[in-house]
Structure formats: C-alpha cells, structure tokens
Amino acid sequence: MRHAFAAVEQNPFDRIADVAARLFADIGFQKTTIGDIAHELHMSPANVYRFFASKAEINNEVGRRLLAEMEVAVHDSVNNSVTASDKLRATIATIEKLNAQRFLSNPKLHELLERAFTENWPLMKDHIQKLDKLLAKIIAQGQEAGAFKVGDCGLAAILVRSACLKFYHPRIMVEYAEEPEPTLDQMIDFCVAALASDSCRASEGLALAGHLNSRGGTRRDCFE
C-alpha cells in the first residue's frame, strides 16, 4: 500500500497541476509561465508539454480541481438536507459560501474561476451540466413529494440556476456584493414558490428572475 501511495504522489500530471495551483495562488495564473512550473519541478518545459499540450490545459485542470472540491461540498450539504426546498437552498448557499471564502482567502485563484466562467472554458460545460443535473434531481424529488408542480424538471433546473446567477457566478457575486437585495433566502423562497405554482407561470417568473440577475453580464457568454 505504501508503494501505491508513492506511485500516486509521483504522478507527473498531478505534480504539475499541484505546482501550477500553488504558483497560481501566489502570483496569479496569467503571470505564471510553463517555465515557472518546470523550474519548480526541476524539469524542462518540454517535459511539462508531455503531459499538457498548452498552458490553457493546465489552467483548465487547476480550475477543474477547484470546482470538483465545490461539487463534493455541495453534495454533502444536499445529503444533509431533508426536503427538496432545503436541498435547493443548500446547493446555492454552499456554492455562494465557498466562492466568498475563496475570494477573501485566495483572490488569485478566484480570478481564475472568474475568467473560466466569463470565457466559458471547457471545464465550465461539465460543471454546469453537473449542477443542472443535481438541481433537476432535487426538483423531481420535490415533484414526487407533491411540493413542486413543474412539467419539465430539466428546464426548471436551468431556470433556477439562471435565477440564482448572482449567488454562484464568481464575477457577478463580487460586482453585486454591496447590493443587499435580493438575498439568497429571498431568491430561493421565490424559486420555491414558483416551482410550487402553475408550471407556465413558474417558467415565466424564473426566466424573469434570471434576466434581472444577469444585468452584470449576459447568461449566454457564461453558460452556452
């Protein structure tokens, strides 16, 4: 078992990503070069390129790891909640909390995720799909329990995500940090009420909320 752990620790792909993450946190992902990463690892830049075809791939891997940590925390919060309404609240609240903590404790890594969201890096499509799938599952559970009345759980999930844009988009949450309303609880209460009402009106209400929350940046450049 000890040898197995040693083999994992020596995996060049993981070593490169780990060092890159540390450098990104120290000096920022834009200022960090392949040469910097290679120097820290005592290897040549050519050796780094054996595992990552470009600096963009390293950026993407570091961002993917940050989002993976968030996804695990979200699932833990959801599993500790009982009702569908509580699970929706736990999902968005956990993301908002982790984003806020990262912004305060490590703004340079937060900047990387800001750029990933805004420029729609490859990692974002996978992350958004996972979030939509989780939200759809929660909404379906609420529908089975009789708490929600929606015709299409997948569409409802997208609408809830769009409505809550202010609370989980790394850039927009910072831009609107000084605006007291709507609070996260107010928005989740609104979403829950919409999901519990007529499906057509729910879609209209959630779509409107998403539009209002996207004033700081279009939804299309972040999610499509």
N, C-alpha and C positions, 0 to 999 in steps of 0.2 A: 504493500500500500504506500509506503514511503517513496518508493521509486516511481509509482504512478503520479503522486503529487509533484515530485521533482520534474517529471516529464511535462506536466501541465504548466508549471512555473517557467519552464524554459521554452515554451511555445513562442517562436519568433513573432507570429501575428499578434498574440496577446501582449507580448513585451513591447512591441512598437506602439500598440494602441494605448497601453498604460502610460508609457513615457510621453506620448503625444498629449494625453489628457492632462498630465502634470504640467507640461510646458504651456498648454493652452490656458490652464488656470493661472499660471504665473505671469505670462506675457501676452496672452491672447492668441486665438487661433490664426488670425490674419498675419501676425508678426512671426509666428513660428514657421520655420522652413524645414524641408526634408533634411537639410544639412544639420540643423539643430538637433533633430531627432536622432539622426545617425551618430552624431558626436556623443550624445548622452548614452547611447547604447554601445559605443566603441565599435561601430561597424561602418561600412561605407554606404553612401547614399544609394549606390547600385544594389546593395543587399536589401535596403528598405523597399526598393522598387520590385524586388522579387515577390513581395507579399502584398503590396499596394501599388496599383498602376499609376496612381496620382495622389497628390496632396488632398484633392477633393474626396477621395475614397477614405482617407484617414479621418478627415473632418466628419464624414458621414458615419464612420464606425464609432467615433467618440460620442457623437450626438445620439446614435442608436443606443449606446450603453446608458446614457443619461435617461433616455425615455424608457428603457427597459426597467430601470430601477423605479421609475414613477409608476409604471404599469403594475409592477408587483405590489407596491404600496396601495394602489387603487383597489386591486383585487382583495387585498387583506381587509381594507376598510369596508368593502361591499360585503364580504363574507361575515363581517361582524355586525351587519345591519339586518333587520328583520323584514320590514315592509318594503315594497317597491319604491315608495316615496322616499323612505330613509336611504335606500340604496342609491337613488338618483342624487340625493343631496351629498352622500358620502363620496360619490365619484367626483363630482365637480369640486367639492370642498377640499378633497385630498390633493387634487391637481393644483388648485389655487395656492394651497398652503406650501407645497413643495416648490412651486415656482417662486413664491415670495421668499422662501428661505434661501433658495439659490441666488436670487437677485441680491439679497443682502450679504450673504456669506461668500459668494463667488461670482461677482458680476461678469467676469470674462467668460466663464462657461455659460452663463445665462445669455450673453451676447451671441454665442454660437447657436443656441436654440432659437433665438430671435431671428437670426439670419436663415436658419433651416426652415422655419415656418414661413417667413416672408418670401423666400425664393423657392419654396416647395421642393426641397431636397428629396432624393429618393426615399430616405428613411421616413419622411412625413406621410407618404401614402400608406405605408404599412401601419404606422401609429394611428392614423385617423381611422383606418379600417377596423383596427382592434377596438378603438374607442366606440365607434358606431355599433360594432357587434355586441359589445358589452351593454351599451345603452338599450339596444333593441331587445336583448335578452331580459333586461330588467323591466322594460315596458311590457313585454309579453307576459312576464310573471304577474305584473300588476293587472293586466287584462284578464288573465286566468282567475285572479282573485276577485275580479269584479270591481276593482278600484279605478281602472282606466277603460276608456271606450275609444279605441282607435281602429281604423281599418287596415292600416299598413304599419306594422311596428318598425320596419326598416326606415321608412320615411319619417316617422315620428322621432326616431333616434337622431336622424340628421337635423331635424328641426330643433330638437332640444339642444344638440351640440352647437348649432348656429346661434341660438338664442343666448347661450352661455359663453359666447366668444370672449367677452370682456374678462371672464374669470380664469380662462386657461391659455389664452394666446400670450406668449411671453412678452411681446412688444405692446400689445394693446392694454394688457393689465397694468403695465407701467405707466402708459400715457394717461390712463383713466384712474390712477391710484388716488388722486385727490378728489375725485367726484364721489360723494357719499352715497348716491343712489343711482341705479338700483343696487341694493346689497345682494349678496349671494342668496341669502334666505328669501328675499323678496322675489328674485328671479326664479328660484326653484319652486316657490309657492305658486308663482304664475304658471310655470310649466306643468306642475301637478294639476292645477285647476283646469288648464287647457286639455290635458290628457284625459281628464275625467268628464269632460263635456263632449258635445257633439263633435265627431271626428272632423267634419268640414270646417267648423269654426275653430277647432283646435289648430288645424293646419294653418289657417289664416292668422290666428293670434301668434303662434310660434314663429311663423315666417316674418311677421311684422317685428317681433322682438329681435329676431336675428338681424333684420335690416337696421334697426336702430342701434344695435350693439356693434355693427360693422362700420360705423362712421369714421373710425380711425384708420380703416384700411379695408379694401374690398375682400369679401369672402372668397371670391374666385381665385385670387392670387395665392391664397393660403391653403385651399382645400381641393381644388380641381386639378 
